[in-house]
C-alpha cells in the first residue's frame, strides 16, 4: 500500500506549536488583548557574515541558518522525530518498493520576483543540487527527476534510500527558480530569489545582512517587518548588545559563553558532531595506532563539561545522534574512552619523533578556539606536540574543503552532522572524509546495506556496522555531539524550535 502524507497534518502541527510557544512566553510579544504584535525589525546577533547565497553551495552552518529565512524546501523538518511534513509539496506518495516518489506541489507559491513556482523549478533545483559537491551525496541514489505536469514531480531511485524524505528538508535543498530566474550564478548570488517568508535586502560585507518581509508569501506571512543579522565576532560584545536591547536574539551562541547572556535559552536537537579532521598526507597520521592515540588521549567528558556548558555530549559515533532509528548504540572496545596511559604507549610505539602537528581551526567559532587549546594540553600529556594555527573563517573553509592531498595542515577541528545518515555518508564520500584523502569504500558498503534494510532493526544494524568500522580505522575522530543554542530577550515570542538546527523566524513577534 502506498503511503500518503497530507498538508493538513503539517498545518495543525505548526499551529499547535506556535500556540505552545506563545503560551510559554506569557504575555511577551502580545498586546493587551493577547494578540501577537506585528511590525518592527527583529535584530539577531551572529558570529560571522554569510559566505554564499546559493543554498546547495552553502557549507558553513552560520550562513545556512541565516539564508534559510528566504527559502523553502519541498518538505519541512518535523517538530520532533524524523517524519517530514509537507511544505512546498502539499502531499507526496512513496511506492511500495520505495523506488518512486511522487510529489504534488502547491499551486499558490510565487518566487520573490513574482513568478509562480512550477514543477520545472523543482526539477531544475534538484538536478542542480545533484551536481553540487556539497549536496550530491544527499541525492546519490536518485535516478531521474521529472515534471509529470505543472504541479507534479516524480523522482525515481536507483536503490531505496530510507532517509530521502528527510534529506529533502535540508535548507541546502531549497527550491530555486529554474536557471536562476534567467540570471547567471554570480548574478543570483548578489540578488538571490526564493519562495520563503523574507526577501534578501541589503548587506554590508562583514557587518550585517538585512531581509524584508515577503507579503505575498504562500504560508504564514511574517509578523515582523524584517530581519537584521548583525555580526559580532566577540561574544562579550554580543552579550552587551543583547542586554542593551541592540539585538533581540543571540544565535548560535558559543556553548561555553551561554552564561554570559541574559535571556531565555533555547537549545536545538544535537545534530552536530564536533570532529577532528585528519590529513592522510601526514605520514605519522597515516599510522592507525597514532590515530588511535589521538582519540584515546582526548578527555571528552572534561571537554564537554568545561567548554560546552552542558549543551553537548561526548561522542562515540561519527553519525549524529538523530541518525539512529533505535538510539545511539553502545559500541564495545572503542577508542572514544579516555585512556591516557594507553595513548602514551601507542605514541611511543608509533615512531612519532615529537615534531609538532599543525592544528587549524576557525577563529569565527569561539568554542573551537577554546577546544584547540584544550586538546593541545591534553595531547601534550600523552607525548603529542601540537602547533595551533588559527585561521579566519573564510581561509579555514578554503583549507578544509580543498581537494586532497593537503600540505598546509595536519589536523583540523570541524563540524559535521545532519538529521539522517545518507547525507552525512554522501558528504564523507565526496570529500574523502572531510578533505582527509581517506578511502571511502566503507561508505559504499554502508549505503548499500542501509538501502537493502527492510526494517528499523536492519537499518540500525547497518549504521552500527559502519560505526564499528569507523572505530577501527578512524579516518576522522569524533569529539562531541552538539546542539545550537539561542538566547532570546523577553521582547520576543513565537520562536519555533523544531527537530533540526534551524528555526523559523516568520512566527516571531516583538513586544
N, C-alpha and C positions, 0 to 999 in steps of 0.2 A: 504494500500500500504506500502511495506517495505521501510525503509529509508536507503539510502546508501551514505557513505562519501568516497571520493577518495583522494588518497595521493597527486595528482597534486595540489589540492587546498591548502593543507598544505605547499607544496614546494613553491608555488607562494607567500603565505603569509610570509614565512620565508625569501625569497629573498627580498621581498619588505621591510620588517622590517630591514633587515641587511643594505639595501641601505639607508633607512632613518637614521639609527644610524650612518652610515659612513658619510653621508652628514651633519648631525647635528654637527659632531665633526670637520668640516672643513678639513684641511689637516693633522690633527693629526693622527698618526698611518699609514700614507701612504708615498710612495716615491714621487719623483719629477713628475712621470707620473700619480700620483693619485692611484696607485695600493697599496693594503694592504701589509704592511711589514710583512714578515714571520720570524719565528725564535725567539730566546730569551726565557727567563723564566719569566712568569708572577708571580710576588710576591704579595700575598694577606695577609693582616693582619686580624686575627680573635681573638675573645676574649677568646676562650677556645679550648682545644685539643679535638679530637674525642674520643668518649667513646664506639663506636660499629661500625662494618663494614657490618653486615648483614642488608639489607635495612628494612625489616619488624620489626626488633628488635630495630630500632633507634627511641628513644622517644625525644631526645634532638635536638632542631632546628639547632643549630650550627653544630652538627655532620651531620645531614641530608643534610644541604646545602653544606658542603664540599664533602661528599661521593657521592652526586648526579652527580658529574662530571665524574664518571666512570661507571655509569649505565644508562640504558634506560628503559622506560615503553612501554606497548602496545600502549598507546595513549599519546599525549602531550598536556599540557595545552595551551589554545589559547593565542593570543596576547591580546585580550580583550574578555569579555563575558564569557559564560560558555558552549560553544560548543567545545568539544575537537577536536584535529587534529589527523589524523592517524600518527603512528610513527613506532614501530616495526610491528604493524598490518598495512598493506598498505591500507586496507579498511575493513569496518565492516557493518553488517546489523542488524537491530532490528526488530523483528516480530511485527505485528500489536497489539498483546495483551501484548507486552513488557515483555514477559516471555522467549524469546530465543534471544541470541546474537551470531552472527557468525562472527568470526574474521579470515581474510585471512592474513597470515604472509608474510613478505618479505622473499625472498629466497636467499638474499645476505648478511645475517647478520652472523658474526662469533664472538665468545667469545674471550676474551683476550688470551686464551690458544690455539686458532686456530681452535677449534671445531665449526661446524656450529650450529646455533640455529634452533631448530625444535619445533613442537607443543608439544612434550613431555616435553621440558623445560618449556614452558609456563604453561602447566597443573600442573607440579610439583610445580612451583613457587606459583601459585595461591592457590593450596591446602596447601602449607606450610604457606602462609600468613593467610589462614582461621583458622589456629590453633595457630597463634601468638597473645597473648593478646593485643599487640599494634595495630593490623590491622584486627582482626577478625570482629570487628564491622563494618568496611567498606564493608565487603563482607557477611554480616549477612543474606541477602536474597537470596544468591546463593544456588541452589540445587545440580547441577552437573557441573563439568568441564571435557570435554572430547576432545581428539585429534581425529578429524574426519579423517584426513590424515596428512601427514608430515608437511603441512603448513596451516592447518585449525583447529581452536579451537572453540568448541561450548559450550556456557555457558547457562544453564537453571536456571530459577528463581523459588523460592517458591511463591513469590509475586513480583509485579513490584517494582522497585527502581528507581525513576526518575533521580537520580544523579549517577547511577552506572558508566557511562562512565567517568564522571569527577573524580570519586573515583579512577579509573584505571590510572589517570595521576599522582597520588601521588607518589613521589620518593620512598615511602615505598613499592610500588608495582613493583619495578624494577625487570626485568626478570633475573633469575639466571640459571646456568647450573643445570640440574636435579641432585639430590643427591649431591649438592655442587661440581659437577665435579669429584666425586669419593673421596672427602675429608670428614673428619669429620667436624662438625660445628666449632670446635675450630681451626682446620687447615685452614678452609676457612676464619675465622676471621683474621688470621695472614697473609693470602695471598689471598685476595678476587679477584674474577673474574667477570667481567661484559661484556656488549657489548658497553659501552659508548666511547666517544672520547678520554678519558685518561685512562691509566692503573695505578694501585697502585704501588707506588715506595717505597721510604724509609720513615721511620718515627722515630723520636726521641720523646719518650713519654713526653708529657708536653711541648714540644718545637716547633716541626714543623712536617708537613706531605708533602711529595712530590708525584706528579703524572707525568707520562711521556705521550707524545703524542702517540696515537694508530694509526699507519699508515694504518692499514687495516680496519679502521672504515668505516661502510657502508654509513654513511652520509657525512657531510661536515667535512673533516679532519681538525683538529685544526691548526691554523696559528702559534701558539707559540709552542716551543719545549716541554714545560712542565709547571706545576703549582707548586708553593711553598707557602704553607699556613704556616704563622708564627704566633705563639701565643703571644698576647700582653694583659695580664691581666689588664694593666693600660692604659687607653685611652690616657693619655698625652704622654706616650712613643710611642703609635701608631701614634699620630699626628706628633710627631717629625720624626718618620720613614717615613711617607708619604711625609712630607715636604723635607726631605733629599734625597728622592729617593730610600730609602731602600726597600719600598714597593710601588706598583703601585695602589693598591686598598685597602681601609679600608672597610671591610664588616661588616654588622650588627652593625653599629656604635650606641652606646648609644644615644638615641634621644636628651638628654639634653646636649650632647657634640658635636653635628654636627658642631656648630660654631667654634669649636677649630681646625677643619681640613680645609685645603685649597685644593679645587678641585671642580670638578663637582659633584653635589649632585643628586643621582638617588634614587627615592622612589618607592617601590613595592606597590602592592594593599594591602589595610588594611584587611588582612585575619587573623590577630592575635587578640585575645581578652585577655587582661590582667585581671586576675580574682583573687579573694580571695577564696582559698580552705578552707572549714570549716570542722572541725572534729566533727562528730556527737557523738563521745565518750566523749566529754567535756560537762558536764551537763548544763552549762549556755548557750552554743551554741545550745543545743537541744531545747532551748526555742525560738519559732518563732518570738516573739516580740523583743528578744535581737538581733536576726539575722537582723531584720528589722532596729533596731537601728544602727547596724554596717554600714548598707547601707546608711541610711539617714544621718549618721554622716560623710560621705565622700563628700568633695567638689571636685567633679570630674573635673569640669572646671578649678579650680585652679591647680589641679594636672597635667592636660594636658598642661596648659599654662606654668607652672614653670618647669616641669620635662620632657615633651615630645617634647619641642622645636617646637611646631606647627605641628608635624608629627603624631598626634593622634587625636582622637575624643572621648568625653565622651560616655561610652557605657550604653545602657539600654536594651540590649539583651544578652543572653549567646551565641547564634549563631553569627558567623561572618557576617559582612556587606554583603559579596557576596553570602551568603546562601539564601537571599530573592529574589525571581524572580521579585517581584514588588517593591523592595527597602525596607529599614528598616522601619518597621511600627512605627507609633506613638501610644504608649500604654498609656491608661488613668490610673491615680492614681497609678503610680508605685513607688517603694521605691528607685528609682535611682536619684530622685531630692534631692538636698542638703537642709535639714531642721534640723538644729542643735537643735532647741527647741523641736521638736517632738522626735528627737533621745534621748535627755536628759530625756524627760518624760517616754519614753519606758524603758530606762535603770533603772530609779528609780522604775518603776512598776514591773520590771522583777525579783527582788530579788537578783540582782548582788551584791556580797559582797566586790567588789573592788580588788579582787585578780588579779594580772597581768595575762593576756593571753599571751601565748608563740607564737610569730610570727616568722616563719622560712622563709628564702629566700636564693637564690643562690648568693654567692659573685662573681660568674662568669658573672652576668648580672648587670652591674653598675646601670642601670636605676632602677632595683628592689631594690638595696641598698638605693638609694635616696628615692624611693617610700615608703619603710618601715618606714624610719624616718619621712616622711611627714604624713603618716597615724597615726603613734604613736601620733604626735602632734595634729592632727585633732580629734582623738578619745578622747584624754585627755580632750578636751574642752567640751565633752558631758558626761564625767564621766567614761570613759572606760580606764583602765590602760593596757599597753602593754609592754611586755618584748621582746626586739629584740634579736633573736638568728640566726645570720648569719651562713651559712654552705658552705663549699667548694662544688663546683658544683656536684661532684660525690656523696657526702654524702647527699646533698639535694635531688638529684634524687632518691636515695635509700629510703629516708624517705617518700617521697610523692607517690612513686609507690609501696610501700609495702602493702600487703593486710591489710585492716582494721580489727579490731579496732586498733587505734593508741593511745599510751600514751606518746609520746615524743614531741608532738606539738599540739597546738590548732587551729592555722591558718597558711596558707602558701600563699605566693604570687607566682602565677603560670601563665603560658601562654598556652592557648588552641586555637582552631580555625581550619580553613581549608577553602577550596573553597566552599564546599556544606554541606548540613545538615546531611545526613546519616552517614558519617564517624565521625562527631562530636557526634552525638547521640550514635553511637556504642561505642566510647571511653568512653563517660559518663556512659553508662550502664555497660560495662565491669569493669570499675574502681570504680563503685558505687559513681559517681560524683567525679572523680579525687582523689580517696582514702579517701573520707569523710565518707564512710559507710552509705550513704543515700539510701532509697528505689528508685527504678528506674522504677516503673510501668508506670509512665508518659511517659517515653521514648518509651515503647512498644506501648502505645496508639498513640503517635505522629507518629511513624514509620508506623503503620497500616493506619492511616488517610492519611499520605503522599503517601503511596503506592496506595491507592484507588482513589487518586485525578485524575481527567480526564482533568483538565485544569490548566493553571498557577494560576488562581484566587483561585482554590481549594487547590493547593499546598501552596500558600501564606497563606491561612486561617489555614491550618494545622500547619504551622510554628507559626503563630500569637497565636493560641490556646495554643501551647506549651509554648511560652514565657509568656503568661498571667499566666499560672500555675507556671512558674519559679518565676515570680514576687511575687506570693503569698507565695510560700513555701521556696524560697531562699536556696536551698542546696549548692549553690555557688553564690557568689556576683560578678557581672561584674563590672569592673572599667573603662576600656578604650579600644577602637579599636585602633590597632597599625599597622604600616607598618614596613618594614625593610628598612633601609637607607644605601646606599653605597656611599662613597666619592671616586672619581676617579681622578687620576692625568692626566695632559694634554698629557701624553705619550700614553694613552690608547684610542682606538677607537673600535667600533663594539660591545660594550656591549649591550646585547639584553634583555631588560626588558620585562616580559610577565605578564599575569594575574595571578600571583602567587607570592609566597615569594622567589622563586628561579630564578637564572639567568644562562643561558648557557655561558660557557667561551670558547668554541671552535671557536666562531666567532670573538674573541678579537684579535687584533694585537697591537704591540708596535711600537711607532715611535721614 
